[in-house]
Amino acid sequence: MSPLRGSSRQYWVAIRAMLVLTLLLGVLYPLAITVIGQVAAPAQANGSLVRVDGRVVGSSLIGQGFTDADGNALPEWFQSRPSAAGDGWDAAASSGSNLGPNNDDLRAAVGDRQAAIAKADDVRVDDIPADAVTASGSGLDPHISPAYARLQVQRVADARGLGVAEVSGLVESMIQGRDLGYLGEPTVNVLQLNIALAEMDTGNQ
């Protein structure tokens, strides 16, 4: 067999292998995983979307702001932790601030956030938990600590004309425990808490 003929055969073998692997790994495998996901866990596979009255209001996995058009916190809603993702909670620009604890810009931002929360919630700066004034590594964390949720109860209750005990009880009922009972810390999903809050407010009218 001539060297040219052997070389040509190798090319065709390589091309066929590429086509077969493209079909298997680029088409059939993703298709199979998609079908399995839609059958076994459709909600998670579609982004863990949260709906209210049939309308998508967010995802339980992605944080969002509860602010007005100027970015000011709305007092009638529980607030999320700050976001460094894009202009804030931008799922297409997930990132942290990458600023260290000794960075002057970060210190100034934390100080401004502490002052705003201390004024809005009528609390001492020393009582404000760290997650209330710092962004998560992704900038998209949908959770806050129970301590930050509890700190906001009085403001939210006053803004909505609800009883403090009633709102406090709602917060306690929305606390999610540690994963598997020991991983991480207890958290509160802000979107789900605010949806439950709106339902409570509607039910009291």
Protein Blocks (a to p, Z undefined) as FASTA:
>chain_A
ZZklmmmmmmmmmmmmmmmmmmmmmmmmmmmmmmmmmmmmmmlmnopaaceehiafbdfk
bccddddfkopacfkbccddddfehjbopaklgccekiafklmklmmmmmmmmmmmmmmn
opafklpcfklmcccfkopacbdcfklmmmmmmmmmmmnopafklmmmmmmmmpccdehh
lgcjddddfklmmmmmmmmmmmmZZ
